[in-house]
């Protein structure tokens, strides 16, 4: 996120706007620190910062 110039709050604001939620920056920070971020949430974060997640065979 930081590499693309996004703060946690900017990402959360974009997620809230695009997906109609009301999450907080602290909520996302907690999920990242605890390792409890859901795959769907990772896909949504990637989307709002201009990335996609791919499964690549080893």
PDB file of N, CA, C and O in Angstrom:
ATOM      1  N   UNK A   1       0.826  -1.191   0.000  1.00  0.00           N
ATOM      2  CA  UNK A   1       0.000   0.000   0.000  1.00  0.00           C
ATOM      3  C   UNK A   1       0.870   1.254   0.000  1.00  0.00           C
ATOM      4  O   UNK A   1       0.637   2.192  -0.762  1.00  0.00           O
ATOM      5  N   UNK A   2       1.855   1.248   0.854  1.00  0.00           N
ATOM      6  CA  UNK A   2       2.709   2.423   0.975  1.00  0.00           C
ATOM      7  C   UNK A   2       3.455   2.687  -0.323  1.00  0.00           C
ATOM      8  O   UNK A   2       3.647   3.839  -0.713  1.00  0.00           O
ATOM      9  N   UNK A   3       3.876   1.622  -0.990  1.00  0.00           N
ATOM     10  CA  UNK A   3       4.611   1.749  -2.253  1.00  0.00           C
ATOM     11  C   UNK A   3       3.796   2.516  -3.299  1.00  0.00           C
ATOM     12  O   UNK A   3       4.362   3.238  -4.120  1.00  0.00           O
ATOM     13  N   UNK A   4       2.493   2.362  -3.270  1.00  0.00           N
ATOM     14  CA  UNK A   4       1.609   3.052  -4.211  1.00  0.00           C
ATOM     15  C   UNK A   4       1.137   4.410  -3.682  1.00  0.00           C
ATOM     16  O   UNK A   4       0.333   5.079  -4.331  1.00  0.00           O
ATOM     17  N   UNK A   5       1.637   4.827  -2.493  1.00  0.00           N
ATOM     18  CA  UNK A   5       1.279   6.126  -1.949  1.00  0.00           C
ATOM     19  C   UNK A   5      -0.011   6.143  -1.152  1.00  0.00           C
ATOM     20  O   UNK A   5      -0.602   7.206  -0.963  1.00  0.00           O
ATOM     21  N   UNK A   6      -0.459   4.994  -0.683  1.00  0.00           N
ATOM     22  CA  UNK A   6      -1.691   4.895   0.090  1.00  0.00           C
ATOM     23  C   UNK A   6      -1.385   4.721   1.569  1.00  0.00           C
ATOM     24  O   UNK A   6      -0.552   3.898   1.947  1.00  0.00           O
ATOM     25  N   UNK A   7      -2.054   5.492   2.392  1.00  0.00           N
ATOM     26  CA  UNK A   7      -2.023   5.233   3.833  1.00  0.00           C
ATOM     27  C   UNK A   7      -3.148   4.248   4.137  1.00  0.00           C
ATOM     28  O   UNK A   7      -4.021   4.010   3.303  1.00  0.00           O
ATOM     29  N   UNK A   8      -3.117   3.688   5.325  1.00  0.00           N
ATOM     30  CA  UNK A   8      -4.194   2.778   5.732  1.00  0.00           C
ATOM     31  C   UNK A   8      -5.530   3.503   5.641  1.00  0.00           C
ATOM     32  O   UNK A   8      -6.510   2.942   5.151  1.00  0.00           O
ATOM     33  N   UNK A   9      -5.576   4.746   6.110  1.00  0.00           N
ATOM     34  CA  UNK A   9      -6.843   5.484   6.100  1.00  0.00           C
ATOM     35  C   UNK A   9      -7.341   5.745   4.685  1.00  0.00           C
ATOM     36  O   UNK A   9      -8.543   5.669   4.430  1.00  0.00           O
ATOM     37  N   UNK A  10      -6.428   6.053   3.756  1.00  0.00           N
ATOM     38  CA  UNK A  10      -6.843   6.262   2.361  1.00  0.00           C
ATOM     39  C   UNK A  10      -7.428   4.980   1.770  1.00  0.00           C
ATOM     40  O   UNK A  10      -8.419   5.022   1.041  1.00  0.00           O
ATOM     41  N   UNK A  11      -6.813   3.848   2.086  1.00  0.00           N
ATOM     42  CA  UNK A  11      -7.321   2.565   1.592  1.00  0.00           C
ATOM     43  C   UNK A  11      -8.702   2.287   2.162  1.00  0.00           C
ATOM     44  O   UNK A  11      -9.608   1.885   1.433  1.00  0.00           O
ATOM     45  N   UNK A  12      -8.865   2.500   3.460  1.00  0.00           N
ATOM     46  CA  UNK A  12     -10.160   2.267   4.103  1.00  0.00           C
ATOM     47  C   UNK A  12     -11.220   3.204   3.529  1.00  0.00           C
ATOM     48  O   UNK A  12     -12.353   2.786   3.294  1.00  0.00           O
ATOM     49  N   UNK A  13     -10.865   4.452   3.306  1.00  0.00           N
ATOM     50  CA  UNK A  13     -11.822   5.394   2.712  1.00  0.00           C
ATOM     51  C   UNK A  13     -12.262   4.919   1.332  1.00  0.00           C
ATOM     52  O   UNK A  13     -13.444   4.990   0.995  1.00  0.00           O
ATOM     53  N   UNK A  14     -11.310   4.435   0.532  1.00  0.00           N
ATOM     54  CA  UNK A  14     -11.632   3.935  -0.809  1.00  0.00           C
ATOM     55  C   UNK A  14     -12.500   2.678  -0.733  1.00  0.00           C
ATOM     56  O   UNK A  14     -13.443   2.522  -1.509  1.00  0.00           O
ATOM     57  N   UNK A  15     -12.176   1.780   0.208  1.00  0.00           N
ATOM     58  CA  UNK A  15     -12.984   0.566   0.384  1.00  0.00           C
ATOM     59  C   UNK A  15     -14.403   0.915   0.817  1.00  0.00           C
ATOM     60  O   UNK A  15     -15.372   0.363   0.294  1.00  0.00           O
ATOM     61  N   UNK A  16     -14.521   1.823   1.764  1.00  0.00           N
ATOM     62  CA  UNK A  16     -15.844   2.227   2.245  1.00  0.00           C
ATOM     63  C   UNK A  16     -16.678   2.827   1.127  1.00  0.00           C
ATOM     64  O   UNK A  16     -17.868   2.535   1.009  1.00  0.00           O
ATOM     65  N   UNK A  17     -16.057   3.661   0.307  1.00  0.00           N
ATOM     66  CA  UNK A  17     -16.784   4.301  -0.795  1.00  0.00           C
ATOM     67  C   UNK A  17     -17.204   3.270  -1.852  1.00  0.00           C
ATOM     68  O   UNK A  17     -18.353   3.255  -2.292  1.00  0.00           O
ATOM     69  N   UNK A  18     -16.265   2.417  -2.249  1.00  0.00           N
ATOM     70  CA  UNK A  18     -16.544   1.466  -3.330  1.00  0.00           C
ATOM     71  C   UNK A  18     -17.484   0.343  -2.907  1.00  0.00           C
ATOM     72  O   UNK A  18     -18.332  -0.084  -3.690  1.00  0.00           O
ATOM     73  N   UNK A  19     -17.337  -0.140  -1.663  1.00  0.00           N
ATOM     74  CA  UNK A  19     -18.094  -1.307  -1.224  1.00  0.00           C
ATOM     75  C   UNK A  19     -19.186  -0.982  -0.209  1.00  0.00           C
ATOM     76  O   UNK A  19     -19.799  -1.889   0.354  1.00  0.00           O
ATOM     77  N   UNK A  20     -19.435   0.313   0.028  1.00  0.00           N
ATOM     78  CA  UNK A  20     -20.545   0.718   0.883  1.00  0.00           C
ATOM     79  C   UNK A  20     -20.420   0.296   2.332  1.00  0.00           C
ATOM     80  O   UNK A  20     -21.412  -0.036   2.981  1.00  0.00           O
ATOM     81  N   UNK A  21     -19.191   0.310   2.839  1.00  0.00           N
ATOM     82  CA  UNK A  21     -18.974  -0.091   4.224  1.00  0.00           C
ATOM     83  C   UNK A  21     -18.684   1.128   5.088  1.00  0.00           C
ATOM     84  O   UNK A  21     -18.649   2.261   4.608  1.00  0.00           O
ATOM     85  N   UNK A  22     -18.477   0.866   6.373  1.00  0.00           N
ATOM     86  CA  UNK A  22     -18.143   1.925   7.314  1.00  0.00           C
ATOM     87  C   UNK A  22     -17.013   1.452   8.240  1.00  0.00           C
ATOM     88  O   UNK A  22     -17.098   1.603   9.458  1.00  0.00           O
ATOM     89  N   UNK A  23     -15.962   0.881   7.652  1.00  0.00           N
ATOM     90  CA  UNK A  23     -14.825   0.382   8.437  1.00  0.00           C
ATOM     91  C   UNK A  23     -13.919   1.542   8.836  1.00  0.00           C
ATOM     92  O   UNK A  23     -13.973   2.624   8.251  1.00  0.00           O
ATOM     93  N   UNK A  24     -13.089   1.293   9.840  1.00  0.00           N
ATOM     94  CA  UNK A  24     -12.139   2.311  10.304  1.00  0.00           C
ATOM     95  C   UNK A  24     -10.717   1.891   9.949  1.00  0.00           C
ATOM     96  O   UNK A  24     -10.445   0.721   9.681  1.00  0.00           O
ATOM     97  N   UNK A  25      -9.826   2.861   9.952  1.00  0.00           N
ATOM     98  CA  UNK A  25      -8.416   2.566   9.729  1.00  0.00           C
ATOM     99  C   UNK A  25      -7.881   1.644  10.803  1.00  0.00           C
ATOM    100  O   UNK A  25      -7.073   0.758  10.523  1.00  0.00           O
ATOM    101  N   UNK A  26      -8.327   1.848  12.030  1.00  0.00           N
ATOM    102  CA  UNK A  26      -7.875   1.007  13.139  1.00  0.00           C
ATOM    103  C   UNK A  26      -8.306  -0.444  12.940  1.00  0.00           C
ATOM    104  O   UNK A  26      -7.564  -1.366  13.278  1.00  0.00           O
ATOM    105  N   UNK A  27      -9.504  -0.646  12.393  1.00  0.00           N
ATOM    106  CA  UNK A  27      -9.992  -1.996  12.122  1.00  0.00           C
ATOM    107  C   UNK A  27      -9.059  -2.725  11.149  1.00  0.00           C
ATOM    108  O   UNK A  27      -8.685  -3.874  11.385  1.00  0.00           O
ATOM    109  N   UNK A  28      -8.687  -2.054  10.060  1.00  0.00           N
ATOM    110  CA  UNK A  28      -7.784  -2.673   9.086  1.00  0.00           C
ATOM    111  C   UNK A  28      -6.406  -2.897   9.697  1.00  0.00           C
ATOM    112  O   UNK A  28      -5.805  -3.953   9.496  1.00  0.00           O
ATOM    113  N   UNK A  29      -5.906  -1.931  10.430  1.00  0.00           N
ATOM    114  CA  UNK A  29      -4.603  -2.084  11.081  1.00  0.00           C
ATOM    115  C   UNK A  29      -4.599  -3.281  12.019  1.00  0.00           C
ATOM    116  O   UNK A  29      -3.637  -4.050  12.040  1.00  0.00           O
ATOM    117  N   UNK A  30      -5.658  -3.444  12.792  1.00  0.00           N
ATOM    118  CA  UNK A  30      -5.759  -4.583  13.706  1.00  0.00           C
ATOM    119  C   UNK A  30      -5.748  -5.907  12.958  1.00  0.00           C
ATOM    120  O   UNK A  30      -5.071  -6.849  13.370  1.00  0.00           O
ATOM    121  N   UNK A  31      -6.497  -5.984  11.858  1.00  0.00           N
ATOM    122  CA  UNK A  31      -6.534  -7.220  11.071  1.00  0.00           C
ATOM    123  C   UNK A  31      -5.157  -7.548  10.500  1.00  0.00           C
ATOM    124  O   UNK A  31      -4.754  -8.711  10.471  1.00  0.00           O
ATOM    125  N   UNK A  32      -4.440  -6.529  10.050  1.00  0.00           N
ATOM    126  CA  UNK A  32      -3.107  -6.756   9.503  1.00  0.00           C
ATOM    127  C   UNK A  32      -2.144  -7.225  10.592  1.00  0.00           C
ATOM    128  O   UNK A  32      -1.338  -8.126  10.360  1.00  0.00           O
ATOM    129  N   UNK A  33      -2.221  -6.627  11.765  1.00  0.00           N
ATOM    130  CA  UNK A  33      -1.329  -7.004  12.864  1.00  0.00           C
ATOM    131  C   UNK A  33      -1.645  -8.393  13.412  1.00  0.00           C
ATOM    132  O   UNK A  33      -0.737  -9.136  13.786  1.00  0.00           O
ATOM    133  N   UNK A  34      -2.929  -8.744  13.459  1.00  0.00           N
ATOM    134  CA  UNK A  34      -3.329 -10.044  13.999  1.00  0.00           C
ATOM    135  C   UNK A  34      -3.232 -11.160  12.965  1.00  0.00           C
ATOM    136  O   UNK A  34      -3.257 -12.340  13.317  1.00  0.00           O
ATOM    137  N   UNK A  35      -3.123 -10.793  11.695  1.00  0.00           N
ATOM    138  CA  UNK A  35      -3.104 -11.798  10.635  1.00  0.00           C
ATOM    139  C   UNK A  35      -4.470 -12.392  10.373  1.00  0.00           C
ATOM    140  O   UNK A  35      -4.579 -13.565  10.017  1.00  0.00           O
ATOM    141  N   UNK A  36      -5.528 -11.587  10.544  1.00  0.00           N
ATOM    142  CA  UNK A  36      -6.891 -12.094  10.373  1.00  0.00           C
ATOM    143  C   UNK A  36      -7.609 -11.495   9.163  1.00  0.00           C
ATOM    144  O   UNK A  36      -8.834 -11.569   9.069  1.00  0.00           O
ATOM    145  N   UNK A  37      -6.858 -10.909   8.249  1.00  0.00           N
ATOM    146  CA  UNK A  37      -7.447 -10.340   7.044  1.00  0.00           C
ATOM    147  C   UNK A  37      -7.979 -11.468   6.172  1.00  0.00           C
ATOM    148  O   UNK A  37      -7.268 -12.439   5.912  1.00  0.00           O
ATOM    149  N   UNK A  38      -9.216 -11.351   5.720  1.00  0.00           N
ATOM    150  CA  UNK A  38      -9.820 -12.377   4.868  1.00  0.00           C
ATOM    151  C   UNK A  38      -9.329 -12.210   3.432  1.00  0.00           C
ATOM    152  O   UNK A  38      -8.954 -11.116   3.008  1.00  0.00           O
ATOM    153  N   UNK A  39      -9.341 -13.312   2.701  1.00  0.00           N
ATOM    154  CA  UNK A  39      -8.900 -13.285   1.308  1.00  0.00           C
ATOM    155  C   UNK A  39      -9.731 -12.289   0.495  1.00  0.00           C
ATOM    156  O   UNK A  39      -9.187 -11.545  -0.320  1.00  0.00           O
ATOM    157  N   UNK A  40     -11.026 -12.275   0.713  1.00  0.00           N
ATOM    158  CA  UNK A  40     -11.907 -11.323   0.015  1.00  0.00           C
ATOM    159  C   UNK A  40     -11.468  -9.889   0.292  1.00  0.00           C
ATOM    160  O   UNK A  40     -11.467  -9.050  -0.609  1.00  0.00           O
ATOM    161  N   UNK A  41     -11.101  -9.612   1.527  1.00  0.00           N
ATOM    162  CA  UNK A  41     -10.648  -8.263   1.882  1.00  0.00           C
ATOM    163  C   UNK A  41      -9.327  -7.932   1.187  1.00  0.00           C
ATOM    164  O   UNK A  41      -9.116  -6.800   0.751  1.00  0.00           O
ATOM    165  N   UNK A  42      -8.445  -8.917   1.087  1.00  0.00           N
ATOM    166  CA  UNK A  42      -7.182  -8.708   0.380  1.00  0.00           C
ATOM    167  C   UNK A  42      -7.435  -8.405  -1.099  1.00  0.00           C
ATOM    168  O   UNK A  42      -6.782  -7.537  -1.679  1.00  0.00           O
ATOM    169  N   UNK A  43      -8.382  -9.118  -1.703  1.00  0.00           N
ATOM    170  CA  UNK A  43      -8.741  -8.845  -3.097  1.00  0.00           C
ATOM    171  C   UNK A  43      -9.288  -7.431  -3.264  1.00  0.00           C
ATOM    172  O   UNK A  43      -8.949  -6.740  -4.224  1.00  0.00           O
ATOM    173  N   UNK A  44     -10.129  -7.006  -2.333  1.00  0.00           N
ATOM    174  CA  UNK A  44     -10.707  -5.664  -2.397  1.00  0.00           C
ATOM    175  C   UNK A  44      -9.642  -4.588  -2.211  1.00  0.00           C
ATOM    176  O   UNK A  44      -9.661  -3.569  -2.900  1.00  0.00           O
ATOM    177  N   UNK A  45      -8.720  -4.810  -1.288  1.00  0.00           N
ATOM    178  CA  UNK A  45      -7.627  -3.855  -1.078  1.00  0.00           C
ATOM    179  C   UNK A  45      -6.780  -3.756  -2.340  1.00  0.00           C
ATOM    180  O   UNK A  45      -6.457  -2.659  -2.796  1.00  0.00           O
ATOM    181  N   UNK A  46      -6.424  -4.901  -2.896  1.00  0.00           N
ATOM    182  CA  UNK A  46      -5.636  -4.913  -4.131  1.00  0.00           C
ATOM    183  C   UNK A  46      -6.356  -4.134  -5.226  1.00  0.00           C
ATOM    184  O   UNK A  46      -5.729  -3.377  -5.967  1.00  0.00           O
ATOM    185  N   UNK A  47      -7.649  -4.316  -5.328  1.00  0.00           N
ATOM    186  CA  UNK A  47      -8.439  -3.631  -6.350  1.00  0.00           C
ATOM    187  C   UNK A  47      -8.373  -2.111  -6.190  1.00  0.00           C
ATOM    188  O   UNK A  47      -8.132  -1.402  -7.167  1.00  0.00           O
ATOM    189  N   UNK A  48      -8.581  -1.607  -4.988  1.00  0.00           N
ATOM    190  CA  UNK A  48      -8.631  -0.152  -4.811  1.00  0.00           C
ATOM    191  C   UNK A  48      -7.262   0.519  -4.924  1.00  0.00           C
ATOM    192  O   UNK A  48      -7.181   1.726  -5.148  1.00  0.00           O
ATOM    193  N   UNK A  49      -6.181  -0.259  -4.770  1.00  0.00           N
ATOM    194  CA  UNK A  49      -4.856   0.346  -4.946  1.00  0.00           C
ATOM    195  C   UNK A  49      -4.247   0.030  -6.312  1.00  0.00           C
ATOM    196  O   UNK A  49      -3.096   0.368  -6.584  1.00  0.00           O
ATOM    197  N   UNK A  50      -5.038  -0.622  -7.163  1.00  0.00           N
ATOM    198  CA  UNK A  50      -4.609  -0.838  -8.545  1.00  0.00           C
ATOM    199  C   UNK A  50      -3.790  -2.087  -8.790  1.00  0.00           C
ATOM    200  O   UNK A  50      -2.969  -2.122  -9.706  1.00  0.00           O
ATOM    201  N   UNK A  51      -4.004  -3.111  -7.983  1.00  0.00           N
ATOM    202  CA  UNK A  51      -3.306  -4.388  -8.155  1.00  0.00           C
ATOM    203  C   UNK A  51      -4.316  -5.505  -8.322  1.00  0.00           C
ATOM    204  O   UNK A  51      -5.507  -5.323  -8.066  1.00  0.00           O
ATOM    205  N   UNK A  52      -3.836  -6.662  -8.752  1.00  0.00           N
ATOM    206  CA  UNK A  52      -4.649  -7.864  -8.745  1.00  0.00           C
ATOM    207  C   UNK A  52      -3.808  -8.972  -8.123  1.00  0.00           C
ATOM    208  O   UNK A  52      -2.579  -8.932  -8.166  1.00  0.00           O
ATOM    209  N   UNK A  53      -4.471  -9.939  -7.556  1.00  0.00           N
ATOM    210  CA  UNK A  53      -3.788 -11.073  -6.940  1.00  0.00           C
ATOM    211  C   UNK A  53      -3.899 -12.257  -7.886  1.00  0.00           C
ATOM    212  O   UNK A  53      -4.990 -12.590  -8.350  1.00  0.00           O
ATOM    213  N   UNK A  54      -2.774 -12.889  -8.170  1.00  0.00           N
ATOM    214  CA  UNK A  54      -2.761 -14.040  -9.065  1.00  0.00           C
ATOM    215  C   UNK A  54      -2.167 -15.239  -8.352  1.00  0.00           C
ATOM    216  O   UNK A  54      -1.280 -15.103  -7.510  1.00  0.00           O
ATOM    217  N   UNK A  55      -2.662 -16.402  -8.696  1.00  0.00           N
ATOM    218  CA  UNK A  55      -2.084 -17.662  -8.232  1.00  0.00           C
ATOM    219  C   UNK A  55      -1.159 -18.125  -9.345  1.00  0.00           C
ATOM    220  O   UNK A  55      -1.597 -18.358 -10.471  1.00  0.00           O
ATOM    221  N   UNK A  56       0.132 -18.258  -9.022  1.00  0.00           N
ATOM    222  CA  UNK A  56       1.121 -18.655 -10.020  1.00  0.00           C
ATOM    223  C   UNK A  56       1.744 -19.975  -9.582  1.00  0.00           C
ATOM    224  O   UNK A  56       2.221 -20.112  -8.455  1.00  0.00           O
ATOM    225  N   UNK A  57       1.729 -20.936 -10.489  1.00  0.00           N
ATOM    226  CA  UNK A  57       2.296 -22.246 -10.183  1.00  0.00           C
ATOM    227  C   UNK A  57       3.791 -22.130  -9.949  1.00  0.00           C
ATOM    228  O   UNK A  57       4.488 -21.382 -10.634  1.00  0.00           O
ATOM    229  N   UNK A  58       4.269 -22.886  -8.969  1.00  0.00           N
ATOM    230  CA  UNK A  58       5.714 -22.883  -8.659  1.00  0.00           C
ATOM    231  C   UNK A  58       6.505 -23.555  -9.745  1.00  0.00           C
ATOM    232  O   UNK A  58       7.730 -23.644  -9.652  1.00  0.00           O
TER     233      UNK A  58
END
